Amino acid sequence: MTEANEPTASPVEDEPKTGEDGSEKPDGFELFRSQLREVADYAAYYLSAKADRFKVSVRTAVLYLLLAALGFVVSAGFMIVAGWFAVLGLAGGLAQLFQSAWLGNLVSGLLVLLGSAATILITTRQVQHRLRDRTIERYENRQRKQQSAHGHNVTTRAGESDQTTD
């Protein structure tokens, strides 16, 4: 039996202070700090992996962009050389036809310039007409929406105000 003035052992004190491997067990706060450091380490690892994945994606995109640019340059070079050969062939043929080299070169150069100018002019007009038609269509759609929402549109209101000012 224990004497009355001897302290009794608490259940917490009865637990062993060492782990199975003989190392000292940490208290609750130390265990929490250790686990918090572990979670922080895992989070840093995760963020590092995500950053590396982003870097690889950017590198891959840049590589594909460079390959596309190289392909464009090579294709443009082939087109320029093919065009040059076509113009030279045309000039040679016209030189044979006119029996004058300078006249063949002059006529083929003029034909290329006129063809380029006509292409630019036609394309510019087509683009301008297309843009004008889109703008007109956009305003007509707005007027239809105004008509259905309000029972009138900006054109009918403008017509009414012109009649009242006369």
MOZIFEN-V494019 format. One line per field, one symbol per residue. ss: DSSP state (a for helix, b for strand, c for the rest). psi: psi as a letter, one per 20 degrees, with the letter a starting at -180 (. if undefined). burial: + if it has 16 or more other ideal C-beta (glycine too) atoms within 10 Angstrom, else -. Layout:
BEGIN
ss: ???
psi: ???
burial: ???
END
This chain:
BEGIN
ss: ccccccccccaaaacccbcccccbcccaaaaaaaaaaaaaaaaaaaaaaaaaaaaaaaaaaaaaaaaaaaaaaaaaaaaaaaaaaaaaaaaaaaaaaaccaaaaaaaaaaaaaaaaaaaaaaaaaaaaaaaaaaaaaaaaaaaaaaaaaacccaaaaaaaaaaaac
psi: qqrhjpqqpqhhhiqqjqahjiqppqrgghgggghghgghghghgghgggghggggggggggghgghggghgggghgghggggghgggggggghhggikpghhgggghgggggggggggggggggggggggghggghghggghgggghhiirahghghhhhhhhi.
burial: -----------------------------------------------------------------------------------------++--++--------++-++-------------------------------------+------+-------------
END
